[in-house]
């Protein structure tokens, strides 16, 4: 991954955070009015206080911490992003860190200064996340820089009422006449008070200039494995039931279209013309030369053919309930989907339960179970064939996004299949042991995920571009997309659960400015057929001192960026190289800090407070399924973990890497939040070690996509009765979810709970794997890892 992965992997340490209280709803992204009506760039820069102006921030962020002596580094609450050291007005105007954040909240003036810090420079972006408040702007004129095409934003400077200077390329532009009128205040002559200049996140209703064709309708095609394996596992029944319940909740309008393809050794299409009395199955058995049996009525208007769609979903499971067909012609089914969807574009949802065995794209097993625990290296992390990537690129060109649901307990070569979603901007879901009898908990998780998937917001035929201040350059993107040109990402579909990362470098000195800005623009078609542009703008200070670079390090963002880089390294080179690079990232950054900023000569392992959790997070990364060695890890599970790192937003990645652990049975009102006349207890975060667990306690671990509820055998019966509704520990059924518990946890955490687990023999292994500070069979404890880092630094 170039020399950059010798850079450090910064953890989730936010000693310098001055953010909102944990659990509070983030404020809407509205900008404050500037003190001067038309500040120019020099005035904006002057409004920016240096770190010397906020000495307590600098002192705390750079406070030397001896990691070998301080054992309680975790803060009491989950960490917020560090606040950039900007003036109050610029802070108020800045983009939410939940949407857009940088690995360094103080941007180094030069590449040489960045190299000295041994820290990576990059952006983490969650561009289409669900927002409760989003300024939507309808205007005949969307004001952009004539040179670099940046959208006008809160960080431009008005030279006077008729001219504004771009904050990225510094070109002076004219203010259009229409922009002189403010639709919010209904006043004239105050362009700096327009909503575009008051909000760092806005959405424009695009004109016809932004359309290559009329906006497409919402089109959904479901491609379903109906082999014996698929039907026996029980997913098909759950899929049909869930889709039936959510047909009316899928995003769309009166133009929404839907279709179905099923497959085993042959491909089955369904004529759903509203004039028919029941669905008509059309079977294509020539999988080597796939064709569409009829181009009419296979993708139908949902409103007009709703009755037939409901009949099909009601009968689909029984149609294949007695099948003994064990083959899977996935490749030909995908070719058929491509041909069917090409005229419109849309979303293809693929449900697959085994290794493809027939036709184009057939795969052979590449996994050797005897090599799962090997420490030498992991083979076959890349695709076995380019069939799926080529088809995905064809799909992307026709605005077709492919989402993959893999529901298989056997090896299915996800490394190859995942290419369908990676390069068409799709999503990947994986349920390795789903079965309606043997694992109902995972079937329940599948049902909940599917419901979210069917009803979440969606954008079609999208593209995204990220721009940055002159002198900065973007050189590597991470996520699911196709790079259409050097800086334009093609996203056939965009969803609110997808995250992206980019690596950056400094090509020219930034000494002439005190501010650096970044802007992402996402152009998409809404499910209602409207062309929209969602714009996010982030502003950060530029610094010339190495100490300021360290003080502004965002350890969460650094961790996530390095995780993406390590995944790339493990595929392009080897897993051992990727792991070594992560360790070197810690060694290099702490060595650079020790040799250049800290003048402390004492023995020990010294880190600045802003990076004090860095080694802990890197150790946690090394113990993830994606990157661990010496532990039995199925190849598909490892590849899926890698896919998650590459496509998830920062908050989700961080909870996967380092879950939040709380003790529940000893909570009090001390430090509680008071929201809506409710008292919300705020338990303290615990270090991820078995030392913190007791037989008398009840503990909750939040891993992002799953919650573990660990009830000690000697836990107080009153707590068990009040929260779980059971008389005592022995009476707790496995995998139970009670309304009382959901309510209790919801009010405690203020976010939705997915799947709690009880502490028993089967769940214990999974739970304890997340205790990353403890020594495991094949990995160091946290203290041993610190000693290893110290030893490497002394070489």
C-alpha positions in Angstrom: 0.0 0.0 0.0 2.8 2.4 -0.8 4.8 3.8 2.1 1.7 5.3 3.6 0.8 2.1 5.6 4.0 2.6 7.5 2.0 5.5 8.9 0.1 5.0 12.1 -3.2 3.7 12.9 -4.8 6.0 15.3 -7.3 4.8 17.8 -10.4 6.2 19.2 -8.9 8.6 21.7 -10.7 11.9 22.0 -9.2 13.6 25.1 -9.5 16.9 23.2 -13.2 16.4 22.2 -15.5 19.2 23.1 -18.6 17.6 21.5 -22.1 17.1 22.6 -23.0 15.0 25.6 -23.3 11.2 24.8 -26.7 10.2 23.5 -27.7 13.7 22.6 -29.2 14.2 19.1 -26.7 16.1 17.0 -27.8 19.7 16.2 -29.0 20.5 12.7 -26.2 21.7 10.4 -27.0 25.3 10.4 -24.4 28.0 10.1 -24.1 31.0 12.3 -24.1 34.4 10.6 -20.6 35.8 10.3 -19.7 38.9 12.3 -18.8 40.8 9.2 -21.3 40.8 6.3 -18.6 40.1 3.7 -15.5 38.5 5.2 -12.7 37.9 2.8 -10.2 35.0 3.1 -7.7 37.0 5.2 -10.5 37.9 7.6 -11.7 34.3 7.8 -8.1 33.2 8.5 -7.7 35.9 11.2 -10.9 34.6 12.8 -9.2 31.3 13.2 -7.4 31.0 16.6 -4.2 29.0 16.7 -3.7 26.3 19.2 -1.7 28.8 21.2 -5.0 30.6 21.7 -6.6 27.6 23.4 -3.7 26.3 25.6 -5.9 23.8 27.5 -6.7 22.0 24.3 -3.0 21.8 23.3 -1.8 20.8 26.7 -4.4 18.0 27.1 -4.0 16.6 23.6 -0.2 16.6 23.8 0.0 15.5 27.5 2.5 12.6 27.6 1.0 9.4 28.7 3.1 6.4 29.8 1.1 3.6 28.3 2.9 0.9 30.4 1.8 2.5 33.6 -1.7 3.9 32.9 -4.1 1.0 32.9 -7.4 2.9 32.7 -7.2 4.9 29.5 -10.9 4.6 28.4 -13.1 7.6 29.0 -16.3 7.1 30.8 -18.4 7.7 27.7 -18.1 6.8 24.0 -15.8 9.3 22.3 -16.9 12.1 20.1 -14.8 13.3 17.2 -12.2 15.9 18.2 -13.4 19.5 17.4 -11.3 21.4 14.9 -9.7 24.5 16.4 -11.7 27.0 14.6 -13.5 30.2 15.6 -17.0 29.8 17.0 -18.7 30.9 13.8 -16.7 28.5 11.7 -17.3 25.6 14.1 -21.0 26.3 14.0 -21.0 26.2 10.3 -18.9 23.1 9.9 -20.0 19.7 8.6 -21.0 17.1 11.2 -18.2 14.6 11.9 -20.9 11.9 11.6 -20.9 12.7 7.9 -17.5 14.0 7.0 -14.2 13.8 9.0 -10.5 13.9 8.5 -7.8 11.8 10.1 -6.1 15.1 11.1 -8.2 18.0 12.3 -5.1 20.2 11.9 -3.9 19.9 8.3 0.0 20.1 7.9 1.3 22.9 5.7 3.5 20.6 3.7 4.0 17.0 2.8 7.3 17.1 4.6 5.6 18.0 7.8 3.1 15.3 7.3 5.9 12.8 6.7 7.5 13.8 9.9 4.4 13.1 11.9 4.1 9.5 10.4 0.3 9.9 10.4 -1.9 9.2 7.4 -4.0 12.0 5.8 -7.4 11.0 4.6 -11.1 11.5 4.8 -14.0 9.3 6.0 -17.3 10.0 4.5 -20.9 8.9 5.1 -22.5 10.9 2.3 -26.1 9.5 2.2 -26.8 8.9 5.9 -30.3 9.4 7.3 -30.7 13.0 8.4 -33.6 14.4 10.4 -33.0 17.9 9.1 -31.7 18.6 5.6 -32.0 22.0 3.9 -33.4 21.4 0.4 -32.9 24.2 -2.0 -34.9 24.8 -5.2 -33.4 27.4 -7.4 -33.0 28.0 -11.1 -29.4 28.8 -10.5 -27.0 26.5 -8.6 -24.1 28.7 -7.8 -20.7 27.1 -8.4 -17.1 28.2 -9.0 -16.5 28.8 -12.7 -13.0 27.3 -12.4 -13.1 24.2 -10.1 -16.9 23.8 -10.0 -17.1 23.9 -6.2 -20.6 24.6 -4.9 -21.0 27.8 -2.9 -20.8 27.1 0.8 -20.3 28.7 4.3 -16.5 29.0 3.8 -16.4 31.1 0.7 -15.7 34.8 1.2 -17.7 37.6 -0.3 -15.6 40.5 -1.5 -18.7 42.6 -1.9 -22.4 41.9 -2.7 -21.5 41.1 -6.3 -18.4 38.9 -6.0 -17.4 35.8 -4.0 -14.0 34.0 -3.8 -13.9 30.2 -4.0 -12.5 28.6 -0.8 -10.9 25.8 -2.8 -9.2 27.4 -5.8 -9.5 31.1 -4.8 -11.0 32.2 -8.0 -13.2 35.3 -7.8 -16.8 34.7 -9.2 -19.8 36.8 -9.9 -22.9 36.6 -7.7 -25.9 35.8 -10.0 -28.8 38.2 -9.7 -31.1 35.5 -8.5 -28.8 34.8 -5.6 -29.3 38.2 -4.3 -32.8 37.2 -3.1 -33.0 35.1 0.1 -36.0 32.8 -0.1 -35.9 32.1 3.7 -35.8 35.7 4.9 -37.6 37.0 1.8 -35.1 39.8 1.7 -32.9 41.2 -1.1 -29.2 42.1 -1.1 -27.8 39.7 1.5 -26.3 36.8 -0.5 -24.2 35.7 2.5 -27.5 34.8 4.3 -28.7 32.4 1.7 -29.2 28.8 3.0 -26.4 27.6 0.7 -24.0 29.8 2.6 -25.5 29.1 6.0 -25.4 25.3 5.9 -22.5 22.9 5.4 -24.8 20.1 4.3 -27.5 21.0 1.7 -29.4 19.3 -1.0 -30.2 20.9 -4.3 -33.0 20.0 -6.6 -31.1 19.6 -9.9 -32.1 21.1 -13.2 -32.1 19.4 -16.6 -28.4 20.4 -16.9 -27.6 17.5 -14.5 -29.5 14.8 -16.5 -28.2 12.6 -19.3 -31.7 11.1 -19.6 -35.0 11.5 -17.9 -34.8 10.3 -14.2 -35.3 6.6 -14.0 -38.1 5.0 -11.9 -37.4 2.9 -8.9 -36.9 -0.6 -10.3 -36.3 -3.7 -8.1 -35.4 -7.1 -9.4 -35.1 -10.1 -6.9 -32.9 -13.0 -8.0 -33.6 -16.0 -5.8 -31.8 -19.3 -5.3 -34.5 -22.0 -5.1 -32.2 -25.1 -4.9 -32.8 -27.8 -2.3 -30.2 -26.2 -0.1 -32.0 -22.8 -0.2 -35.5 -24.1 0.5 -34.4 -26.4 3.3 -32.6 -23.6 5.1 -35.8 -21.6 5.4 -34.7 -18.3 3.9 -37.1 -18.3 1.0 -40.2 -18.5 3.3 -38.8 -15.6 5.4 -38.0 -13.5 2.3 -41.5 -13.9 0.8 -43.2 -13.1 4.1 -41.0 -10.0 4.8 -41.4 -8.7 1.2 -45.1 -9.1 1.4 -45.2 -7.1 4.6 -43.0 -4.3 3.2 -44.2 -4.0 -0.4 -46.0 -0.7 0.4 -43.0 0.6 2.3 -40.4 0.2 -0.5 -39.2 3.6 -1.7 -40.8 4.7 -5.0 -43.8 6.3 -6.6 -46.5 5.3 -9.1 -43.8 4.3 -11.6 -42.1 1.8 -9.3 -41.4 -1.5 -11.1 -40.6 -5.0 -9.7 -39.6 -8.4 -11.1 -38.5 -11.8 -10.0 -36.0 -14.4 -11.3 -35.5 -17.8 -9.6 -32.8 -20.3 -10.4 -31.3 -23.7 -9.7 -30.0 -25.6 -12.7 -32.4 -23.6 -14.9 -33.6 -20.0 -14.9 -37.2 -19.1 -14.2 -38.9 -15.9 -15.1 -42.4 -14.7 -14.0 -44.9 -13.0 -16.2 -46.8 -10.7 -13.9 -49.0 -8.9 -16.5 -52.0 -7.4 -14.7 -54.3 -9.0 -17.3 -53.4 -12.5 -16.1 -55.3 -14.3 -13.4 -52.2 -15.8 -11.9 -48.4 -15.5 -12.4 -47.0 -17.4 -15.3 -43.6 -19.1 -14.9 -41.3 -19.1 -18.0 -38.4 -21.6 -17.8 -35.1 -21.1 -19.7 -33.0 -24.3 -19.6 -30.3 -23.2 -22.0 -28.0 -21.6 -19.5 -25.1 -21.4 -21.9 -26.9 -18.9 -24.1 -29.2 -17.1 -21.8 -32.1 -15.1 -23.3 -35.1 -13.2 -22.1 -38.3 -15.2 -23.0 -40.4 -12.0 -23.3 -39.5 -8.4 -22.7 -43.0 -7.5 -21.6 -44.4 -8.1 -18.2 -41.3 -9.5 -16.5 -40.6 -6.1 -14.9 -44.1 -4.8 -14.0 -45.6 -1.7 -12.5 -46.0 -2.5 -8.8 -49.2 -0.6 -8.4 -50.9 -2.2 -11.4 -49.7 -5.8 -10.8 -49.7 -5.7 -7.0 -52.3 -8.5 -6.7 -50.2 -10.9 -8.9 -47.0 -10.0 -7.0 -48.7 -10.9 -3.8 -50.0 -14.2 -5.3 -46.4 -15.1 -6.4 -44.9 -14.3 -3.0 -47.6 -16.4 -1.2 -47.0 -19.4 -3.4 -43.2 -19.2 -4.2 -42.1 -21.3 -1.2 -44.5 -24.1 -1.8 -43.7 -24.2 -5.5 -40.2 -25.4 -4.7 -40.8 -27.1 -1.4 -40.2 -30.6 -2.8 -37.3 -29.8 -5.0 -34.3 -32.1 -5.1 -32.3 -29.9 -7.4 -28.9 -29.2 -5.9 -27.2 -27.2 -8.6 -26.8 -23.4 -8.8 -26.6 -21.5 -12.1 -25.9 -18.2 -10.5 -23.8 -16.7 -13.3 -26.5 -17.2 -16.0 -29.1 -15.8 -13.6 -27.1 -12.7 -13.2 -26.6 -12.4 -17.0 -30.4 -12.6 -17.3 -30.8 -10.0 -14.7 -28.4 -7.7 -16.5 -30.3 -8.1 -19.8 -33.6 -7.5 -18.1 -32.5 -4.4 -16.2 -30.3 -2.7 -18.8 -33.0 -0.5 -20.4 -33.8 1.2 -17.1 -31.2 0.5 -14.4 -32.2 -0.1 -10.8 -31.4 -2.5 -8.0 -30.8 -6.3 -8.3 -31.1 -8.2 -5.0 -29.4 -11.6 -5.2 -30.0 -14.4 -2.7 -27.5 -17.2 -2.9 -27.0 -20.3 -0.7 -24.1 -22.2 -2.2 -21.1 -22.3 -4.5 -22.2 -21.7 -8.1 -21.9 -25.0 -9.9 -23.2 -24.5 -13.5 -22.8 -22.2 -16.4 -20.8 -19.0 -16.7 -19.1 -18.0 -13.4 -19.1 -21.5 -12.0 -16.6 -21.9 -9.1 -14.5 -24.6 -7.5 -13.9 -24.9 -3.8 -10.6 -23.2 -2.9 -10.6 -23.5 0.9 -8.5 -26.0 2.8 -10.0 -26.4 6.3 -6.6 -27.6 7.5 -5.0 -24.2 6.6 -7.5 -22.0 8.5 -5.3 -21.7 11.5 -2.1 -21.2 9.6 0.1 -18.3 10.6 2.1 -18.5 7.4 -0.4 -16.8 5.2 -4.0 -16.9 3.9 -4.5 -17.9 0.3 -7.4 -17.0 -2.1 -8.4 -13.7 -0.7 -8.8 -12.4 -4.2 -11.3 -13.6 -6.9 -10.8 -16.9 -8.7 -12.3 -15.4 -12.0 -12.9 -12.0 -13.4 -16.5 -13.0 -14.6 -18.2 -11.3 -11.7 -16.1 -8.1 -11.9 -16.7 -7.8 -15.6 -20.4 -8.3 -15.2 -20.5 -5.8 -12.4 -18.7 -3.2 -14.6 -21.3 -3.8 -17.3 -24.0 -3.3 -14.7 -22.5 -0.1 -13.4 -22.4 1.2 -17.0 -26.2 0.6 -17.2 -26.9 2.1 -13.7 -27.6 -1.3 -12.2 -26.5 -2.0 -8.6 -26.2 -5.5 -7.3 -26.7 -6.4 -3.7 -25.7 -9.9 -2.5 -27.2 -11.9 0.4 -25.1 -15.0 0.9 -26.8 -17.5 3.2 -24.6 -20.5 3.3 -22.9 -22.6 6.0 -20.6 -24.1 3.3 -17.7 -22.4 1.4 -19.2 -20.3 -1.4 -16.1 -18.3 -2.6 -17.3 -14.9 -1.4 -14.0 -13.5 -2.6 -15.2 -14.0 -6.2 -19.0 -13.3 -5.6 -18.4 -10.1 -3.8 -17.0 -8.5 -6.9 -20.6 -8.2 -8.2 -21.4 -5.7 -5.4 -18.0 -4.1 -5.0 -17.9 -2.7 -8.5 -21.6 -1.9 -8.9 -21.8 0.0 -5.6 -23.9 -2.7 -4.0 -24.1 -4.1 -0.5 -23.0 -7.5 0.9 -24.9 -9.4 3.6 -23.7 -12.7 5.0 -25.4 -15.3 7.2 -23.0 -18.2 7.6 -25.2 -20.5 9.7 -28.8 -19.5 8.8 -31.3 -22.3 9.4 -34.9 -22.1 10.5 -34.5 -25.0 12.9 -30.8 -25.1 13.9 -30.2 -21.3 14.1 -33.5 -19.4 14.4 -31.6 -16.4 15.9 -29.7 -15.8 12.6 -32.9 -16.3 10.7 -34.4 -13.5 12.8 -31.4 -11.3 12.1 -31.8 -11.9 8.4 -35.5 -10.9 8.6 -34.6 -7.7 10.5 -31.8 -6.8 8.1 -34.0 -7.5 5.1 -36.8 -5.3 6.4 -34.3 -2.4 6.8 -32.9 -3.2 3.4 -36.3 -3.1 1.7 -37.5 0.1 3.3 -34.3 2.2 3.7 -33.8 5.3 1.4 -32.2 4.7 -2.0 -30.6 6.8 -4.7 -30.3 5.7 -8.3 -27.9 6.5 -11.1 -25.6 8.3 -8.8 -22.1 9.8 -9.1 -19.9 11.4 -6.4 -17.0 13.7 -6.6 -14.7 14.9 -3.8 -12.9 18.3 -4.2 -10.3 19.8 -1.9 -8.3 23.0 -1.4 -5.7 23.8 -4.0 -2.5 22.0 -3.0 -4.2 18.9 -1.7 -4.8 15.8 -3.8 -6.8 12.7 -3.5 -5.1 9.5 -4.8 -6.9 6.4 -3.4 -10.6 5.6 -2.8 -12.0 2.9 -0.6 -15.6 1.5 -0.7 -18.0 -0.1 -3.2 -18.0 1.8 -6.5 -16.4 2.1 -9.9 -14.0 4.9 -10.5 -15.2 6.4 -13.8 -12.5 9.1 -14.0 -9.7 10.1 -11.8 -12.0 11.6 -9.1 -15.5 10.6 -10.2 -17.1 7.6 -8.4 -19.9 5.8 -10.3 -22.5 4.6 -7.8 -25.4 2.9 -9.6 -27.2 2.8 -6.3 -26.4 4.7 -3.1 -27.8 3.8 0.3 -27.7 5.4 3.8 -25.6 2.6 5.3 -22.6 2.9 3.0 -19.3 4.6 4.0 -16.3 5.7 1.9 -12.7 6.5 2.7 -10.0 8.4 0.6 -6.3 8.8 1.1 -4.8 12.2 0.4 -1.4 13.9 0.0 -0.1 17.4 0.0 1.3 18.3 -3.4 1.9 22.0 -2.9 2.6 24.0 0.3 -0.5 25.4 2.1 1.5 28.2 3.7 -0.5 30.9 2.0 -3.8 29.9 3.7 -4.9 29.2 7.3 -7.9 27.0 6.2 -8.2 23.9 4.1 -11.6 22.8 2.8 -13.1 19.6 1.4 -16.3 19.2 -0.4 -18.2 16.1 -1.6 -21.1 16.3 -4.0 -23.4 13.4 -4.6 -25.7 13.6 -7.7 -28.5 11.0 -7.6 -32.1 10.3 -8.6 -34.4 9.9 -5.7 -37.0 7.1 -5.5 -39.6 9.7 -6.5 -37.8 10.4 -9.7 -36.2 13.8 -8.7 -32.6 14.6 -9.6 -30.8 15.8 -6.5 -27.4 16.9 -5.4 -26.3 16.4 -1.8 -23.3 18.6 -0.9 -21.2 18.4 2.3 -18.4 20.9 3.1 -15.7 20.5 5.8 -13.3 23.2 6.9 -10.1 22.6 8.9 -7.2 24.7 10.1 -3.8 24.5 8.5 -0.8 24.4 10.9 3.0 24.6 10.6 4.0 23.0 13.9 4.5 19.2 14.3 3.0 19.4 17.8 -0.3 20.9 16.4 -0.5 18.0 13.9 -0.4 15.5 16.8 -2.8 17.5 18.9 -5.4 17.4 16.0 -5.1 13.6 15.4 -8.5 11.9 15.1 -7.7 8.4 16.2 -11.0 6.9 15.2 -10.6 8.2 11.6 -7.0 7.1 11.5 -7.9 3.6 12.6 -10.6 3.2 10.0 -8.4 4.5 7.2 -5.6 2.2 8.1 -8.0 -0.7 8.3 -9.0 0.0 4.7 -5.3 0.2 3.7 -4.5 -3.0 5.5 -7.3 -4.9 3.7 -5.9 -3.7 0.3 -2.4 -4.8 1.4 -3.5 -8.2 2.5 -5.0 -8.9 -0.9 -2.3 -7.3 -3.1 0.6 -8.6 -1.0 0.0 -10.8 2.0 -1.8 -10.9 5.3 1.5 -10.9 7.2 2.6 -7.8 5.3 -0.6 -6.0 6.2 -0.3 -6.9 9.9 3.3 -5.8 10.0 2.4 -2.5 8.4 -0.2 -1.9 11.1 2.3 -2.6 13.9 4.8 -0.3 12.1 2.2 2.4 12.0 2.2 2.5 15.8 5.9 2.2 16.1 6.6 5.0 13.6 4.1 7.5 15.0 5.1 7.0 18.6 8.8 7.1 17.7 8.3 10.4 15.8 6.4 11.9 18.7 9.0 10.9 21.1 11.9 12.2 19.0 10.4 15.4 17.8 7.7 16.7 20.2 8.1 15.0 23.5 11.4 15.9 25.3 10.7 13.2 28.0 13.7 11.0 28.5 12.1 8.6 31.0 11.7 4.9 30.3 8.4 3.5 29.3 6.2 3.8 26.2 5.1 7.5 25.8 2.2 8.6 23.6 0.4 12.0 23.4 -3.0 11.9 25.0 -4.6 12.3 21.6 -3.0 9.0 20.5 -3.0 7.1 23.8 -5.6 4.6 22.6 -3.8 4.1 19.3 -1.9 0.9 20.2 -5.1 -0.6 21.8 -7.1 0.0 18.6 -4.3 -1.5 16.4 -4.2 -4.6 18.6 -8.0 -4.8 18.3 -7.7 -4.6 14.5 -5.1 -7.4 14.5 -7.6 -9.6 16.3 -10.4 -9.0 13.9 -11.5 -11.9 11.6 -10.3 -9.9 8.6 -6.7 -9.7 9.8 -6.1 -12.3 12.5 -3.9 -15.4 12.1 -3.5 -18.6 14.0 -7.2 -18.9 14.8 -9.6 -21.0 12.8 -11.3 -18.6 10.5 -13.4 -19.7 7.6 -12.3 -18.1 4.3 -15.8 -16.7 3.5 -16.1 -15.2 7.0 -12.7 -13.5 6.7 -13.5 -12.1 3.3 -16.9 -10.8 4.5 -15.1 -9.0 7.4 -12.8 -7.4 4.9 -15.8 -6.3 2.8 -17.4 -4.7 5.9 -14.2 -2.7 6.7 -14.2 -1.4 3.1 -17.9 -0.3 2.9 -19.1 0.6 6.4 -19.2 4.1 7.9 -16.8 5.0 10.6 -19.1 4.5 13.6 -20.0 1.0 12.5 -16.3 0.1 11.9 -15.2 1.4 15.3 -17.9 -0.6 17.2 -16.8 -3.7 15.3 -13.1 -3.1 16.1 -13.5 -2.0 19.7 -17.1 -2.7 21.1 -18.5 -0.7 24.0 -18.8 -2.8 27.2 -21.0 -1.6 30.1 -22.1 -3.1 33.4 -25.9 -2.8 33.8 -26.8 -4.1 37.2 -25.0 -1.4 39.2 -26.2 1.7 37.3 -27.3 4.8 39.2 -28.7 8.2 38.4 -25.3 9.8 38.9 -24.3 11.5 35.7 -27.6 10.5 34.0 -29.0 12.5 31.1 -32.3 14.2 31.5 -34.2 14.0 28.2 -37.9 14.5 27.7 -38.7 14.3 31.4 -36.8 11.0 31.5 -33.7 10.1 33.5 -31.4 8.1 31.2 -28.6 6.3 33.2 -25.1 6.5 31.6 -23.0 3.6 32.7 -19.2 3.9 32.3 -17.3 2.2 29.6 -15.3 -0.8 30.7 -12.0 -2.1 29.3 -12.4 -5.2 27.1 -10.9 -7.7 29.5 -12.3 -10.6 31.5 -11.0 -8.9 34.6 -14.0 -6.5 34.4 -16.5 -9.4 34.4 -17.9 -10.8 37.6 -20.3 -13.7 38.3 -22.6 -11.3 40.1 -22.9 -8.8 37.3 -24.9 -8.2 34.1 -22.9 -6.8 31.2 -23.9 -5.4 27.8 -21.5 -5.4 24.8 -22.4 -3.2 21.8 -20.7 -4.5 18.7 -22.5 -2.3 16.3 -24.6 -4.9 14.5 -25.2 -7.2 17.4 -25.5 -6.8 21.2 -24.3 -9.4 23.7 -26.1 -9.5 27.1 -23.9 -11.5 29.5 -25.7 -12.5 32.7 -23.4 -13.8 35.5 -24.6 -17.0 37.2 -24.8 -15.2 40.5 -26.5 -12.1 39.2 -29.1 -10.5 41.4 -32.5 -12.2 41.0 -34.3 -8.8 41.2 -32.4 -7.4 38.3 -33.1 -10.6 36.2 -36.8 -10.4 37.1 -37.2 -6.6 36.4 -35.2 -6.6 33.2 -35.7 -10.1 31.7 -39.0 -11.1 33.2 -37.5 -14.4 34.5 -37.4 -15.5 38.2 -33.7 -16.3 38.2 -30.6 -17.1 36.1 -31.5 -20.7 35.5 -34.8 -19.8 34.0 -33.4 -17.5 31.3 -34.1 -19.1 27.9 -31.4 -18.9 25.3 -31.5 -16.0 22.8 -34.5 -14.5 24.6 -35.6 -10.9 23.8 -38.2 -9.4 26.2 -40.1 -6.2 25.8 -38.9 -5.1 29.2 -35.3 -5.7 28.2 -35.6 -3.8 24.9 -37.2 -0.9 26.7 -34.5 -0.9 29.4 -31.7 -1.0 26.9 -33.3 1.5 24.6 -33.5 4.1 27.3 -30.1 3.3 28.6 -28.3 3.6 25.2 -30.8 5.7 23.2 -30.4 3.6 20.1 -32.0 0.6 18.7 -31.1 -2.9 19.8 -30.7 -5.8 17.4 -30.0 -9.2 18.9 -29.1 -9.8 22.5 -27.5 -13.0 23.5 -27.4 -14.8 26.8 -24.2 -16.0 28.5 -24.1 -19.7 27.9 -21.6 -22.1 26.4 -22.4 -21.4 22.8 -22.4 -17.6 23.0 -19.5 -17.4 25.3 -16.8 -18.1 22.7 -18.1 -15.3 20.5 -18.4 -12.9 23.4 -15.0 -13.5 24.7 -13.4 -13.1 21.3 -14.2 -9.4 21.6 -12.2 -9.0 24.9 -9.2 -7.7 22.9 -7.1 -6.8 25.9 -6.7 -10.4 27.0 -4.2 -12.9 25.7 -5.6 -15.4 23.3 -4.3 -18.7 22.0 -2.6 -17.0 19.1 -2.4 -13.3 20.0 -0.7 -11.1 22.5 -2.5 -9.4 25.4 -2.6 -5.6 25.4 0.3 -5.3 27.9 2.4 -7.8 25.9 1.6 -5.8 22.7 2.8 -2.6 24.4 6.1 -4.3 25.3 6.4 -5.5 21.8 5.9 -1.9 20.5 8.5 -0.6 22.9 11.0 -3.3 21.8 10.5 -2.3 18.1 10.9 1.4 18.9 14.3 0.7 20.6 15.7 -1.1 17.6 
